[in-house]
Amino acid sequence: MKKEDLKGLSVDEIRAEIGAEQNRLLKLKFAHAVSPIENPMRIRESRKRIARLNTELTAKSRQA
């Protein structure tokens, strides 16, 4: 998801995306702990996406 796409989302949509992405990250970590996943870079990408969403959420909350 690009920065322009994130700016178009509302605060509630961003919170929902953060929750979904945290769920995905948790499942990836469990899968990787049990047996190595095929592409471990997905864990890093998921963490970065959560950070981007949190940054945008903070920016929107400061504007309000």
FENHU-V650351 format. One line per field, one symbol per residue. phi: phi as a letter, one per 40 degrees, with the letter a starting at -180 (. if undefined). burial: 1 if it has 9 or more other ideal C-beta (glycine too) atoms within 8 Angstrom, else 0. Layout:
phi->???
burial->???
//
This chain:
phi->.cccccccccccccccccccccccccccccccccadccbccccccccccccccccccccccccc
burial->0000010010100110110011011001101100001000011001101101110110010000
//
